[in-house]
C-alpha cells in the first residue's frame, strides 16, 4: 500500500485540506471542545495562508492518507544550534484508515530530507504519544522543555 501513496509539496490551494487534518488531529488528540477547535481553526487559517505565501510554512500531502507540515521560525542561536532559524515539524496527521502503513514515516522522512537540503542542522517537534514511537525510530531524541500557562 505505501508504495502506491504519492507525497507532494502542498500549495495554497490545499489550505482547506490542511485545516481539515489539523481539526481532526485536535479533536482526536485533545478531545477538545468544538468551540475551542473552531477558535483555533479561525486563527490558524490566516496564519497558514500568510506562512505559505511567505515561505515559512511548508506542508506535504500524502495521497491518499494525510499530511505533515514544517514551520521555519526565527530563534535565538544556541550552543548546539547556532542558526538563527529552526525547523519545526507540525501537524503530522494520518487518517485512521491509513495508519500503520508507513505513510507517517514517509511524510516525516520527506520533511527531514527537505530540511537537509535547506541546510538545517536540527529538526524539532512536539510529538503526541501516538507519534512518539515513530519519531524515536527515526532518531529523534527527547529533550526537556517546560511551559507556564499565563
C-alpha positions as CSV (number, residue, x, y, z in Angstrom):
1,X,0.0,0.0,0.0
2,X,2.7,2.5,1.0
3,X,4.3,2.3,-2.5
4,X,1.0,3.5,-4.0
5,X,1.0,6.7,-1.9
6,X,2.1,9.9,-3.6
7,X,3.7,12.6,-1.4
8,X,3.7,16.1,-2.8
9,X,4.5,19.6,-1.6
10,X,1.3,21.4,-0.7
11,X,0.2,24.6,-2.2
12,X,-2.1,27.4,-1.0
13,X,-5.0,25.6,-2.8
14,X,-4.5,22.7,-0.2
15,X,-5.2,25.0,2.7
16,X,-8.8,23.6,3.3
17,X,-7.4,20.1,3.5
18,X,-4.6,21.1,5.8
19,X,-7.1,22.8,8.1
20,X,-9.4,19.7,7.9
21,X,-6.5,17.5,9.1
22,X,-5.5,19.9,11.8
23,X,-9.1,19.9,13.1
24,X,-9.2,16.1,13.1
25,X,-5.9,16.0,14.9
26,X,-7.0,18.4,17.6
27,X,-10.3,16.6,18.1
28,X,-8.6,13.2,18.3
29,X,-5.6,14.0,20.5
30,X,-7.1,16.6,22.8
31,X,-10.8,15.6,22.7
32,X,-11.3,19.3,22.6
33,X,-14.5,21.2,22.9
34,X,-15.7,22.0,19.4
35,X,-15.9,25.8,20.1
36,X,-12.2,25.7,21.2
37,X,-11.3,23.8,18.0
38,X,-13.3,26.3,15.9
39,X,-11.5,29.2,17.5
40,X,-8.1,27.6,16.7
41,X,-9.1,26.9,13.1
42,X,-10.3,30.5,12.7
43,X,-7.0,31.8,13.9
44,X,-4.9,29.2,12.0
45,X,-6.4,29.9,8.6
46,X,-4.9,33.4,8.1
47,X,-1.7,32.3,9.9
48,X,-1.1,29.4,7.4
49,X,-2.2,31.5,4.4
50,X,0.5,34.1,5.2
51,X,3.1,31.5,6.2
52,X,2.7,29.6,3.0
53,X,2.9,32.8,0.9
54,X,6.0,34.0,2.9
55,X,7.8,30.6,2.6
56,X,7.9,30.0,6.4
57,X,5.2,27.3,6.4
58,X,5.6,24.2,4.2
59,X,3.4,21.2,4.0
60,X,3.3,17.9,2.3
61,X,0.2,15.9,1.3
62,X,0.2,12.1,1.2
63,X,-2.4,11.0,-1.4
64,X,-4.2,9.1,0.0
65,X,-3.8,9.3,3.7
66,X,-2.7,12.5,5.4
67,X,-0.3,15.5,5.6
68,X,2.6,16.9,7.5
69,X,3.9,20.4,7.9
70,X,7.0,22.3,8.8
71,X,7.4,25.8,10.1
72,X,10.6,27.8,9.9
73,X,10.9,30.2,12.8
74,X,13.4,32.8,13.9
75,X,15.2,31.5,17.0
76,X,17.9,32.6,19.4
77,X,21.2,30.9,18.4
78,X,22.4,28.4,20.9
79,X,25.5,26.3,21.6
80,X,24.2,23.2,19.8
81,X,22.2,25.0,17.2
82,X,23.9,28.4,16.3
83,X,21.4,29.1,13.5
84,X,19.0,31.9,13.9
85,X,16.2,29.8,12.5
86,X,14.7,26.5,13.4
87,X,12.6,23.9,11.5
88,X,9.6,22.6,13.5
89,X,7.5,19.7,12.3
90,X,3.9,20.4,12.9
91,X,0.6,18.7,12.4
92,X,1.6,15.3,11.0
93,X,-1.7,13.6,10.7
94,X,-2.6,10.3,9.1
95,X,-6.3,9.4,8.6
96,X,-7.2,6.5,10.9
97,X,-7.9,4.0,8.0
98,X,-4.4,4.7,6.6
99,X,-2.4,4.3,9.8
100,X,0.3,1.6,10.3
101,X,1.0,1.6,6.5
102,X,4.3,3.6,6.6
103,X,2.7,6.9,5.4
104,X,3.7,8.8,8.5
105,X,7.2,7.6,8.2
106,X,7.4,8.6,4.5
107,X,6.0,12.0,5.3
108,X,8.4,12.6,8.1
109,X,11.3,11.4,6.1
110,X,10.3,13.7,3.2
111,X,10.2,16.6,5.6
112,X,13.6,15.7,7.1
113,X,15.2,15.3,3.7
114,X,13.9,18.7,2.7
115,X,15.4,20.2,5.8
116,X,18.8,18.6,5.0
117,X,18.6,20.2,1.5
118,X,17.8,23.6,3.2
119,X,20.9,23.1,5.4
120,X,19.2,22.9,8.7
121,X,21.3,21.2,11.4
122,X,18.4,20.2,13.6
123,X,14.7,19.5,13.2
124,X,12.3,19.9,16.2
125,X,8.8,18.7,17.0
126,X,6.5,18.1,19.9
127,X,5.1,14.5,19.5
128,X,1.8,13.2,20.5
129,X,2.0,9.9,22.5
130,X,0.7,8.2,19.3
131,X,3.5,9.6,17.2
132,X,6.4,9.3,19.7
133,X,7.5,5.8,18.7
134,X,7.7,6.8,15.0
135,X,9.9,9.8,15.7
136,X,12.1,7.8,18.1
137,X,12.6,5.1,15.4
138,X,13.8,7.9,13.0
139,X,16.4,9.1,15.5
140,X,14.6,12.0,17.2
141,X,15.6,12.4,20.8
142,X,13.6,13.6,23.8
143,X,14.8,16.9,25.3
144,X,13.5,18.7,28.3
145,X,11.1,21.6,27.9
146,X,8.8,23.3,30.4
147,X,5.9,25.8,29.9
148,X,3.8,28.1,32.0
149,X,0.2,29.0,31.2
150,X,-0.4,32.7,31.6
